[in-house]
Amino acid sequence: MIYENYGMRFIRLQREHLELVRYWRNHPSITQYMENNEPITYEAQLDWFEKVNTNDNLFFIAEYNNQCIGLISGKGFDSSKTVGEGGIFIWEQSILNSIVPVKLSMALIELSFIYCNFKYAYAKILVTNKRAKQFNKMLGYVLEPNQENEQNQLYKLTKKSYIKKRPLLVKAIMTLDNNSPLLIFSKEEKKTGYMQYFLENFLNKSLSSEYPNLVIEEQ
């Protein structure tokens, strides 16, 4: 599956991406912000992929200007399809202080809240990661109760909170609201039934007219 929005391109994680992800996940620029910063072996990475590569998890390689820049995830959706845990790590240092991380996050959040109609999402952030805390608060995340003494703190983002923030965020990334989000499924995903599963279980069937339509294509 490929998802495009705000000039960003997301490619659903495949086996051929694993070594790239493992290299950067083990890189000091990334591990300093991870609760578990032990080096990850090839076998451990493969085992992790087998566990998360399910219909209810979405892990994407993020592309910008035809360059792989990071890993974006939405995982752990519950049976009522109301909640997921979002995650992002960007290894391309040159864009960290640009508007690109905002576009990436908005694209994933809007896939969840607007086009898939989720109600809230969670993110875990190390208490020492000041950049991530500021960034997530800007998106509307709020620290959950009883997290003050935790090292890896839990933040919650509601659909209502994000929608309230959205006009300012759209203005900040200097984009018109007439972009056309795109979701592309491969022939293999149609053959295995994943396309049908996703459309039936996650897609918002009553999208408000105030948001751009999600275009769905088959590759």
Beta strands, then each sheet from edge to edge (+ up, - down):
strand 1: 2-5
strand 2: 8-12
strand 3: 58-64
strand 4: 67-75
strand 5: 83-90
strand 6: 120-126
strand 7: 142-143
strand 8: 152-158
strand 9: 182-185
strand 10: 215-218
sheet 1: 7+ 8- 6+ 5+ 4- 3+ 2- 1+ 9- 10-
end
